[in-house]
Amino acid sequence: MSGRVPAAPRVLSIAGTDPTGGAGVQADLKSIAANGGYGMSVVTALVAQNTQGVRSVHRPPESFLREQLDAVGDDVEVDAVKVGMLADAGLVRTVHRWLLEHRPPVVVVDPVMVATSGDRLLDADAVAALVDLVRDVADLVTPNVPELAVLAGSDDATDWDGVLTQARAVAADLGVRVLAKGGHLDDGPDGRTVRNALVGPGGEVEEVVSPRVDTPHTHGTGCSLSSAVATLRASSGDWPTAAREATRWLHESVAAGATLRVGRGRGPVSHFAGLWARGGVVTAQSPTEVTDGWWAATADVRAAIDELDLVVALGDGTLDRARFDAYVGQDALYLLDFARALAAASHLAPSPAEQAFWAGAAQDAVATELALHGGFLPPADLFAATPGAALTAYTDHLLAAVGRGSYPVLVAALLPCFWVYTDVGRRLAPRASDDHPYAAWLRTYGDEGFAEVTAEAIRIVGETAAAATAPERERMWQAFAASTRHEHDFFARAGCDAGDSSVRPGPVA
């Protein structure tokens, strides 16, 4: 097999069961999932076992094993197969025939032949049948030290050099790669490391070294490693990469095994320890869930905006013109810094589409919206106002977000200026009769085009937040909430800050 298969390679485990979940197909499925694959299973034996040992084994008829295999093969394109426990020669031959017929791109065999106690699990006929299977269809075999000795027809190796000698012999004899495992040995460098080695049919050796974990919780490590290698080989297209990454993953999982507190014997490894630590188990919010949640959480502030004197009088057309002009003067100054912040968002944006969106919004803020402001104020007065406290606080907040250089936080801070104005405009625009003194203002912010721009801003910010880490998403929320409060304060104070002593600001949320 060359190249890569699509994400989530489809990996079939052919093995026995473990009711306690630490070995067999249960461990295989966890390993496959933990390493990015989609796991499937065909059961070769129902095993009554736990962390303390095996009690009994029930073998399904060969015909039923074949039916399971065909049920998968007739329906699913399999990217890799891991073969584990095959309890007798008949079962081995059934699996062998199916593999010959289907020829999966990757076949990894974990030759379950010798129990941890040292007892032989397969008779001579079954061992011979398994050797034939490995020779004919396997790409990789993953024996422990006693199993390697059986394949080599020798006594157990007692040191790493002996393991490598046997692995080279088996690889050459069977024409297969061997993942030799040194976990049973105590002769790693300084006694603190475990050595595995990928040995090719030509005698080439690539060692993989990992720290030794002092733990009794190693139940199912052989199953887990072999299925991880099969999965990673299918996704990476490279055996050394698969061996290295599977070994790193298994080390992490073994180290966390004690935290599971499963069983009274040799407990299982924690297959998902790394995923739980790095990704958590809480389902991520969708972009819409994030932005809808933010919007709902600011409902009290937005309701208070609707009750402000300026907003109410603007809607019904009774707003004093001097107060409106003072508000427009403050808003014109705001738009200058708002456009600067939009331009910074364009500069920081991770995609051309987002760069174009924020750049276009900056241009609209300067060209379109300031043109609207200029329709109410003469050019000499457009930027002549003294910045009020509410304006200064708001623009300082936006420019601080620019200075921090965080694109997610910046766009979250910018969003309320779109969303709140669209929300207010949607309610006020229907009142814009031909004789309404501020009809042009109301229609601009109630315009469908402005609503579409706002919807795009919401989408971009929502997707950015959904993809962010939890701490970064919290910072985004804080920036959004602060901007929403600044929107309220700006509506409440703009005219007052400009010197109109008759202004009575509404309640501050």
N, C-alpha and C positions, 0 to 999 in steps of 0.2 A: 504493500500500500504506500502511495506517495501523496504528499500534500496534506491538506486539512479537510476534515468533514465539517458540516455545519455545527454551530453551537449545540450543546446538549446532545452528544453522541448517544445513540441507542445501544445500550449494553445489556447483553443477556447473561445472567448468572445461571449456571447449571450445577446445582449443589443440593446438599441436604439442609435440614432445618435446625434451628436452635430456638426452643420456646422462650428462652430468656433474652433473645435478641442480640447476643454478643458475637455469634459465629454463624457460619453457613450462609444461606441466602439472605437472612435478615441483616447480617453484617455486610454482605456484598451490596445490597440495595442502599444501605446507608453510605457506604464508601463511594459508590457510583454517584449518588446525589451530592455528596460532600465535595466531589471533584468535578462537578459540572455536567454529569451525564444523566440520561433518563434510563432508569433501571427496570429490567424485566427479569422474571425468574421461572425456571422449570425445576420442579422438585424431584430429586433422585431418591430421597429417603426421608421419612419422617422419623426424627431422632428425639427420643425422650432424654433430654440432657439439661443440665444447668451449669452454674459456675463451678460446681464441685465434681462433675463427672457425667459420663454417659450411662443411662440406665437400660435403654433398649433401642433397637432400630427396626423400623418397619419399612420394607422395600416395596414400592409399587410394582405391579407387573410391567414387564418390558413393553408390552403393547400400550399401556397407559402413558409410560414415559415418552414413547414415540408420539402419541397423540398430543401431549403437551408441546413437544418440540415442533410438530407440524402446525399446531395452532398459532405459534409465534411466527414460524418461517413462512407460512402461507399468507400472512397479513402484514408483517413488519419488515422493513429493510434494516437488518442488524448491522451495526458498525463494528461491534466487538463482542467477543464471547469470553467469559471466564468460566472455566470448568473446575469444579471443586470435587466434593466427595462423590465417588462412584463405587458403590458398596460391593459389587461382584462383577465377574467377567461379562455376564450377559448385559448388564447395564452399560458397562464400558463400550461394548461393541455396538449397542444401539446408538449411543451418542456419537461414536466414531463414524458409523454409516451416515448419520444425519449431517455431520460436519463435512464429510466428503461430498455429499450431494449439494450442500449450500455454500460451502467455501466462504465463510465470513472473512472480511478483510483482516481482522485481528483475532487471534486465538491465544489466550493465556491459560495455561494449565497449572493449577496448584495441586500437586500430586499427593492427596491425602492418603497416606499409606501407613504412617506410624503415629500412634498416640503419644501424648506428652509423657505418659508413663513408660514409654518404650515398647508397648505391645504392638504387634503387627495387626493392622486393620484389614489388609487384603491378603488373600491366599496367592499362591504362585501363579495360578491361571489368570487371576485378575491383574496381578502386577505385569505379566507378560502382555495382556491385552492393553493395559494402560501405556506401556512402552511403545506398542505399535501405534496407538493413537497419537502419542507425542511425536513420534517419528514422521507420521503421515500428514498431520494437519496443524500441529502447534507451531506458533511463532516464538513463544517464550514459555519456559517452565520455571516454577518458583519453589523449589524444594527447601525444606529446612535441613539441618545437618544430617539427621538420621535418614530422611527421605533421599537426600543426595547420595548417601552411601548405598541405599538400595538400588538406585538407578545406575550407580557406578559398579555394583557388584563387589563392594568393598566393606570393610569395617568403618564405623563412624570416624570421621576425621577429628583429630584432637587439637588442631591449631589451624590458623588461617591459611597457611601455605598448603596444608593438606586439603582444605576446602577448595582452594583454587585449582589444585591438581585434579581433584575429582570433577570439578565443574568443567574444566577444559576437556576432560575425557568424555563426559556425557555430551557436551556441546558438539564435539567432533563426531562422536559415534551416532548421535541421533539427528545431527544437522539442525540443531535448534539453539536459540539463545537460552542461557541459563542465568537466572537471577539468584546467585548464591547468597545465602543469608548467614551472618555470623552471630546472630543473637544468642544462640545456644552456647557460644564460646565465651571464655573469660579472658582472652588474650589480646583484647584491643589495646591500642597504645595507652599506657598508663592505667588500663582497666576502666577508663572513663568514656570510652567510645565504642560504638558498634559499627562494624564494617559489613556492607553488602557489596556485591560486585556484579556488574553485567558482563557476562562472558559470552563472546561470540563463537560461532562454529570454527572460525579460523584461529581461535586462541586469543583474540584481542580481549583485553580486560579494562573495564572502566569502573573504578571503585567509587562508592558512595558512602561517606562517613557521616555519622550523626552522633550526638552525645548520648551516652547510655542513661536511661531513666531508671532509678532505683525504685521499682514498684512491682508488686505481684499482679497488677491488673493488666494482663497481657492476653486475656482470653480472646481468640479470634483475630490475632494480629496477622497470621498467615492469610486467612481469607480476605481480610481488609486490604492488605498490601497488594495482593494479586489483582483484585477487582479495581483498585485505584490505578494500578499501572495500566490495565486494559483500557480504562476510561481515558486516561491522560495520553496514552499512545494514539487512541482514536482521534482525540482533539488536537494533539500537537504534531502528529505525523513523525515523531522521533522517539526512538527507544531510550537513549540516554536522558533526554529531557523528562520523559515519563518516569523513569526510575528515580531520578533525583527529586522531582517534585512529589512523587508518591511517598518517598522516604521522609521528606521534610514534613509532609502532612501527617504521616503516621506518627512521627516523633511528637508532634504537637498533640495528637489525639491520645497517645499513650500517657503523656505527661499529665493530662487532665482526667485520666480514667478514674482516679480515686474520688473525684468530686461527684461521680454518678451514684456511688453507694448502692450498687446493684449486686446482690448475691453475697454469700458468705464465703465463697471460695476465691478463685482467681477471676476477678471481675473483668468486664469488657473495657475496651478503650472508648473514649468519648469522641465519636466520629464527627460530631458537629461543633466541637469546642471552639475551633477557630471562627467558624461562621457565627456562632452565638456571640462570641466576644467582639467581633468586628462589625457584624451587621445587626445583631439583636434579633428578636423574634416578633416585634410589633410590625404589623402590616403597614407598609408605607402609605401615606396619604396620596391620593391622586391630585393633580394640579388644581382641579375644580374644588376638591374638598379643602385644599389649603386656602384658596382665595375666598371661597364661600365662608369658611370659618373665620377668617380675618374680618370679612364684611359684617358677619353677624356679631362678632365681638365688639365692633365699634358702633353698634346700632344706637346706643344711648347718646354718643357724641353727635351722630348724624341727625337724630331726632332733635337735639338741642339746636343744631344749625337751622332747622326748619322754623324754629320758634324765635329766632333772632329778629329784632326790629328791622334791621337792614334787609334781610331776606323777605320778610313779610311785606314790607312797604315796596320793595323792588318788584315783587310779584303783582301787587294790586295797583302799581303805578303811582302811589302816593309818596314815594321817597323824595325828600327835599333834594333839589338839583345840586345845591352846594355840597350836601353830604355825599351824593352820588359821585360828583366830580372828585371829591377828596378820596373816595374809595378807588376810583379809576386811577388816580395819580399814584396811590400806593401799589395797585395791581400792576401798573406799567413798570414800576421799579422791580417788582417781584419777577416779572417775566424775563428781565435781563439775566438775573441769576438762575432762574429756572432753565432758560435756554443754555446757559453755561453747563449746568448739571446734566441736561439732556445730551449735550455734545460730549461730555465726559463719559456718559453711559455708552454712547456710540463707540468711543475709543476703546472702552473696556469690554465691549460685547464679544462673546465667543464665536459668533457666526456672522457671515455677511448679511443674512436676512435681518438679524437683530441690529447690526450696525446701521443698516439702511433705515430701519424703523425709527430708532432714536434720533438719527441725524435728520430725518424728515420731520419728526416732532419738534426738534429744535428750530428748524427753518420755519415751521408753521407758527411757533410761539413768537418769533421775531416778526415775520411778514404778515401773517393773517390776523393773529390776535392783536398785535400792536396797531395794525391798521384799524381794527375795530375801536381800540382805545382812542386813536387819533380822530375818530369820528365824533367824539364827545369833547375832547380837550384840544385847544389850539396847540400847534407844534411847540411853541415856546414854553408851554406849561406841562408838556407830556412827561418830562422827567425832572420837573422842577421841585417836586414835593420833597420834604424832609422825611427820610425813612422813619416810620413809627416803630414802637417797641415790638408789636406783633409781627410786622414785616421783618424786622431784623432777626427776631428769634427764629422765624421760619427759614429764611435764607441761610442763616448760620447753620441750621440743622442740615439743610441740603448740601451746603458746601463742605461741612464736616464729613458727610458721607462720601463726597467726592474725594476729599483728602485721604480718607482711609483706604481708598483704592479697591474696595470690594464691590464688584459688579452686582452680586445678588443684593447686598444691603442698599446700594444706591438705587437700583430700580424699584425696590420695595418702598423706599422713601419717596420716589417720584410718583408712584401709582395713585395716591389719593388726590393729587391735583387733577388727574384725568377723571377718576371715578366719582369723586364728590361733586365736581362741577357737572358732570353728566347726570348724576342723580338729581341734583337741584334743578338743573336745566330741564330735565324731563318733566318735572312737575310744574315749572313756571312757564315754559314755552307756550302751552295752550292758552295762556292769558294774554299773549302778545297780539292784541287787536291793532288795527291800523292806526288808531289814535293813541296807542299806549306810548308814553314818552320814552320808554326803554325797550321798545319792541326788538330793535336790532340786537341788543345785548341778550335778551331772552332767547331769540331764535338761534343765535350762534351756538349757545351752549346746550340748546335742545335739538340741534341739528342731527340728522341721522348720520351724516359723515363723521361728526365728532364722536357719536356713539360707537361707530365702527372702529375708529382709532382707539377709543377707550377699551373696547372688547379685545383688540389685539394686544394692548398693553397688559390687560388682565391675564391673557393667555401666556404671554412671555414670562411675566412674573410668576404665575402659577407653576409653569414647567420648571423655571429656575429654582423655585422653592422646593418642589417635589424631589428634585435631583440633589438638593443640598444636604449636607450633614445636619443632624439634629441641632447642634449648637449654632450653626450658621443660619438655619431656618428660624431659630428663636431670635437671632439678631435681626433678621429680616422682618419678623413680626413686630419687634420693638420699633424699628424704623418706620414701618407702615402705621402703627398706632400713633407714634409721635407726630407724623405728618398729618394724620387725620385730626388730631387735637389742634395742631397749628392751623389747619383749615378753619376750624371753628373759631379760634381766637382771631384769625385774620378777618373773617366776616364780622366778628363782634367789635373789633377795635379799629378797623381801617379808617373809618370816618372820624372817630374820636381822636385817634393818634394824629390826625392831620389838623387838629385844632378846632373842630366843631364841638363847642361845649354843650350843645343841645342834645348830643347823641346819648342815648341810653342803651348801653350794650345789653344784650340778652344774657341769660345765665351761662356761666362757663361750666362745661361738663367736666 
